[in-house]
Amino acid sequence: MNNLMIGLKRFFTNKNVVTVILVIVILVVLYFGYSGSIKQQTNPVSMPTAAKKINPKTKITSELIVYKQIASSMIDENAVRNTSLILNKYTNVNVTIPKGSLFYQEWLVDAENLPGNWIEELDYEAGELGYYMDVNVESTLGNNVLPNTYIDIYMKANDENGTVMFGKLMKNIKVLVLHDSNGNNVFGGTDNVELPSKIGFAVSQDMYILLKKAEYLNVHLILAPRGSTVPNEDYVVVTSATLRDYIDAQTITVEEDIITGEVENSTSETIQGTTPDSTQQVVE
């Protein structure tokens, strides 16, 4: 027994033996630590994601949320994990959430904190839909398109033969608001307002769908003061009926939720009001 104890003592006091044991212990700890870390990172977590593409200024309802299993390593620390922090919020004015995306707190705002909340600040005819269009200084004619004035919308596109056609798509559209890139009213009298980034107006549902189809096709839409003449640069001038037929023909196979789904979102923004001086927009 004494010999055994002496042997063990010599064994553990041998520096080489101790070094080997320490190395083995460290390797075991690293192995299990690494394995645990890998398992934690690859372990799927149930997370709320967008059930479909969600446009700016859209109220988040349960129909727009679907849970998916996502690897922990793919989840950003700023992603929202609790549905209660998403429901009844609005996407910010400059945020579009792709289908399948996680939700992030900085993308969402309460209705009362929605910048440039044109749902509350605008008044237009019952049955119309609010349309929000990207603009810049050039397309607003040097920031000379003003609220409560009227515009015509011209369109430029290539036909099936590659010929550039040009014409007036719509006329007599009343401008309701212009917002900068932060959603602030450009003509609201606030400080630190930038150049126009969005223009808001209201149109009938048919005209709304037509504009959404044109947006999908990425054709060139040009704003002009009502009744003014826009240089056509020797393009082939066509009627609005021709332009509308072209848009409809090019979007026959477009999935319904890309076009009419937009109408459903905007219907919730329709405000019944009275604007005695408004002039109904028409297609020539």
Residue pairs with C-beta under 8 A, 6 or more apart in sequence:
11 17
12 18
40 72
41 71
41 72
41 73
42 71
42 72
42 73
43 71
43 72
44 69
44 70
44 71
44 72
45 69
45 70
45 71
45 72
45 75
45 81
46 67
46 68
46 69
46 70
47 67
47 68
47 69
47 70
47 75
47 79
47 81
47 102
48 65
48 66
48 67
48 80
48 81
48 82
48 83
48 86
48 102
48 103
49 65
49 66
49 67
49 68
49 70
49 100
49 101
49 102
49 103
50 64
50 65
50 66
50 97
50 98
50 99
50 100
50 101
50 103
51 63
51 64
51 65
51 66
51 99
52 64
52 99
52 257
52 261
53 96
53 97
53 98
53 99
54 60
54 64
54 91
54 96
54 97
55 91
55 96
55 262
55 265
56 91
56 92
56 93
56 94
56 95
56 96
56 132
57 90
57 91
57 92
57 93
57 114
57 117
57 118
57 119
57 132
57 269
58 64
58 90
58 91
58 265
59 88
59 89
59 90
59 111
59 268
60 86
60 87
60 88
60 89
60 90
60 91
60 103
60 108
61 87
61 88
62 83
62 87
65 83
65 86
65 87
65 103
68 100
70 102
75 102
76 102
76 104
78 104
78 105
78 106
79 102
79 103
79 104
80 86
80 102
80 103
80 104
80 105
80 108
85 105
85 108
86 103
86 108
89 108
89 109
89 110
90 108
90 109
90 110
90 111
90 114
91 97
91 107
91 108
91 109
92 106
92 107
92 108
92 109
92 114
92 115
92 183
93 114
93 115
93 116
93 179
93 182
93 183
93 198
94 181
94 182
94 183
95 107
97 103
97 107
109 115
111 117
111 119
114 183
115 179
115 182
115 183
115 184
116 177
116 179
116 182
116 183
116 184
116 185
117 183
118 130
118 132
118 176
118 177
118 179
118 200
118 269
119 130
119 269
119 271
121 177
121 185
122 130
122 176
122 177
122 200
122 202
122 271
123 271
123 273
123 274
123 275
124 130
124 174
124 176
124 202
124 271
124 273
124 275
124 278
125 202
125 272
125 273
125 274
125 275
125 278
126 270
126 272
126 273
127 204
127 205
127 270
128 202
128 203
128 204
128 270
129 202
129 203
129 204
129 205
129 208
129 263
129 266
129 267
129 269
129 270
130 176
130 200
130 201
130 202
130 266
130 269
130 270
130 271
131 200
131 201
131 202
131 203
131 208
131 211
131 266
132 198
132 199
132 200
133 198
133 199
133 200
133 201
133 211
133 221
134 197
134 198
135 145
135 178
135 196
135 197
135 198
135 199
135 223
136 195
136 196
136 197
137 143
137 195
137 196
139 222
139 223
140 178
140 196
140 199
140 223
141 223
141 224
141 225
143 186
143 195
143 196
144 225
145 151
145 175
145 178
145 196
145 199
145 223
145 225
146 175
146 178
146 187
147 175
147 176
147 177
147 178
147 187
148 174
148 175
148 176
149 174
149 175
149 225
149 226
150 172
150 173
150 174
150 175
150 225
150 226
150 279
151 173
151 175
151 201
151 223
151 224
151 225
151 226
152 168
152 170
152 171
152 172
152 173
152 223
152 224
152 225
152 226
152 227
152 228
153 168
153 169
153 170
153 171
153 173
153 221
153 222
153 223
153 224
154 166
154 167
154 168
154 169
154 221
154 222
154 223
154 224
154 230
155 166
155 167
155 168
155 169
155 214
155 219
155 220
155 221
155 222
155 243
156 164
156 165
156 166
156 219
156 220
156 222
156 235
157 164
157 165
157 217
157 219
157 220
157 243
157 246
158 164
158 165
159 165
159 236
159 246
163 236
164 235
164 236
165 235
165 236
165 237
165 238
165 242
165 243
165 246
166 232
166 233
166 235
166 236
166 237
166 238
167 237
167 238
167 239
167 240
167 242
167 243
168 240
168 284
169 210
169 214
169 221
169 240
169 243
169 244
169 283
170 203
170 207
170 210
170 240
170 281
170 282
170 283
171 226
171 281
171 282
171 283
171 284
172 226
172 279
172 280
172 281
172 282
173 201
173 203
173 226
173 281
174 201
174 202
174 275
174 278
174 279
174 281
175 199
175 200
175 201
176 200
176 201
176 202
177 185
177 199
177 200
178 185
178 186
178 187
178 196
178 198
178 199
178 200
179 185
179 186
179 196
179 197
179 198
179 199
179 200
180 186
180 193
180 194
180 195
180 196
180 197
181 194
181 197
182 194
183 198
184 190
184 192
184 193
184 194
185 193
186 193
186 194
186 195
186 196
199 223
203 211
203 281
204 281
205 263
207 281
207 283
208 262
208 263
208 266
209 259
209 260
209 263
210 244
210 247
210 283
211 221
212 259
212 262
212 263
213 247
213 248
213 250
213 251
213 254
213 259
214 221
214 247
216 251
216 254
216 258
216 259
217 247
217 250
217 251
219 247
222 230
224 230
239 284
240 283
240 284
241 283
241 284
244 283
251 259
